[in-house]
Amino acid sequence: NGIVYFAIFLIFLISFYLPNLFAFKTIKLDIPKIKTRILKPYGKIDFKPINEGSAFTPSGMWKDVFWTLNDSGGSPTIYPLTKDGKIIKPAWYDKYEGIKILGAHNMDWEAICADDKGNLIIGDFGNNYNYRRDLTLYWLSEPYPWDIIASGIIKKVSFYYPDQKRFPSIKINFDAEGMFHFKGKIYIFSKNRSDTMTKLYRLDSEFTD
């Protein structure tokens, strides 16, 4: 009799819990309809001296002004642009080729950004083969682009990465091609070639004097 009662109890459990065990609740999701948008060029940079633009940043001083520069081996020059890509230049100068930065050298310029003190910062830290010990940041007062053809640096800081122990490194992970300034600090992104990661380095700009 005990076995019979146990079998009846077991059948009851199975009949009660089994349907609930495999029951799935249907949930309705309201997915918004999104119109497909085709991206179109907003502007085109058509200025012959800009032959390998390597950076683009908004001005920290002038509305609707943007700055760019050329990559490695180019002239130490920056170029002011309107938001649709047109060059800004002095009306009085016919042979304009950008604003030359006196005291700077373009070993491998990769980035430019504005700080919160009216300066531009240029990142000369292209390091494709990881042999450089002279990575450099240049500070300059942001020029007035409608009346300037040359400007000088106000500060130069050379550096290398604290975790790079060999030059060149076995792992090619010490190139960088991106930078921004935020609350007194400079952030630099590595461009790793030996893996798919990136490293973020921070430089406290107030301690670079």
BELSUL-V714739 format. One record per pair of residues at least 6 apart in sequence whose C-alpha atoms are under 8 Angstrom apart, sorted by the first residue. I is the first residue (numbers start at 1). J is the second residue. Records with the same first field share a line. If there is no record, write none. Layout:
I->J ; J
This chain:
42->84
43->83 ; 84 ; 85
44->84 ; 85 ; 86
45->84 ; 85 ; 86 ; 87
46->85 ; 86 ; 87
47->86 ; 87
49->97 ; 98
50->69 ; 70 ; 79
51->70
52->69 ; 70 ; 71
53->68 ; 69 ; 70 ; 71
54->68 ; 69 ; 70 ; 71 ; 109 ; 110 ; 111
55->67 ; 68 ; 69 ; 70 ; 110 ; 111 ; 112
56->66 ; 67 ; 68 ; 69 ; 111 ; 112 ; 113
57->66 ; 67 ; 68 ; 112 ; 113 ; 114
58->64 ; 65 ; 66 ; 67 ; 113 ; 114
59->65 ; 66 ; 67 ; 114
60->114 ; 115 ; 116 ; 118 ; 119 ; 142
61->118 ; 142
64->82 ; 83
65->80 ; 81 ; 82 ; 83
66->80 ; 81 ; 82 ; 83
67->78 ; 79 ; 80 ; 81 ; 112
68->78 ; 79 ; 80 ; 81 ; 112
69->77 ; 78 ; 79 ; 109 ; 111 ; 112
70->77 ; 78 ; 109 ; 110
71->106 ; 108 ; 109 ; 110
72->106 ; 107 ; 108 ; 109 ; 110 ; 126
73->106 ; 107 ; 108
74->106
75->100 ; 105 ; 106
76->100 ; 101 ; 102 ; 104 ; 105 ; 106
77->98 ; 99 ; 100 ; 101
78->98 ; 99 ; 100 ; 101
79->87 ; 88 ; 98 ; 99
80->87 ; 88 ; 89 ; 98 ; 145
81->87 ; 88
82->88
88->145 ; 146
89->96 ; 98 ; 145 ; 146 ; 147 ; 148
90->96 ; 145 ; 146 ; 147 ; 148 ; 149
91->146 ; 147
96->149
98->149
99->148 ; 149 ; 150 ; 151
100->149 ; 150 ; 151
101->150 ; 151 ; 152 ; 153
102->150 ; 151 ; 152 ; 153
103->152 ; 153
104->138 ; 152 ; 153
106->124
107->124 ; 126
108->124 ; 125 ; 126 ; 127
109->122 ; 123 ; 124 ; 125 ; 126
110->122 ; 123 ; 124 ; 125 ; 126 ; 176 ; 177 ; 178
111->122 ; 123 ; 124 ; 177 ; 178 ; 179
112->120 ; 121 ; 122 ; 123 ; 179 ; 180
113->120 ; 121 ; 122 ; 179 ; 180 ; 181
114->120 ; 121 ; 180 ; 181
115->121 ; 181 ; 182 ; 184
116->183 ; 184
118->141 ; 142
119->139 ; 140 ; 141 ; 142
120->139 ; 140 ; 141 ; 142
121->137 ; 138 ; 139 ; 140
122->137 ; 138 ; 139
123->136 ; 137 ; 138 ; 179
124->135 ; 136 ; 137 ; 138
125->135 ; 136 ; 137 ; 175 ; 176 ; 177
126->135 ; 175 ; 176 ; 177
127->174 ; 175 ; 176
128->172 ; 174 ; 175
129->168 ; 172 ; 175
130->167 ; 168 ; 169 ; 172 ; 173 ; 174 ; 175
131->167 ; 168 ; 169
132->160 ; 167 ; 168
133->159 ; 160 ; 167
134->158 ; 159 ; 160
135->158 ; 159 ; 160
136->156 ; 157 ; 158 ; 159
137->156 ; 157 ; 158
138->153 ; 154 ; 155 ; 156 ; 157
139->153 ; 154 ; 155 ; 156
140->151 ; 152 ; 153 ; 154 ; 155
141->153 ; 154
143->151
155->209
157->208 ; 209
161->174
164->174
171->193 ; 194
172->192 ; 193 ; 194
173->190 ; 191 ; 192 ; 193 ; 194 ; 195
174->190 ; 191 ; 192
175->190 ; 191 ; 192
176->188 ; 189 ; 190 ; 191
177->188 ; 189 ; 190 ; 191
178->188 ; 189 ; 190
179->186 ; 187 ; 188 ; 189
180->186 ; 187 ; 188
181->187
184->204 ; 205 ; 206
185->202 ; 203 ; 204 ; 205 ; 206
186->202 ; 203 ; 204 ; 205
187->200 ; 201 ; 202 ; 203
188->200 ; 201 ; 202
189->198 ; 199 ; 200 ; 201
190->198 ; 199 ; 200 ; 201
191->197 ; 198 ; 199
192->198
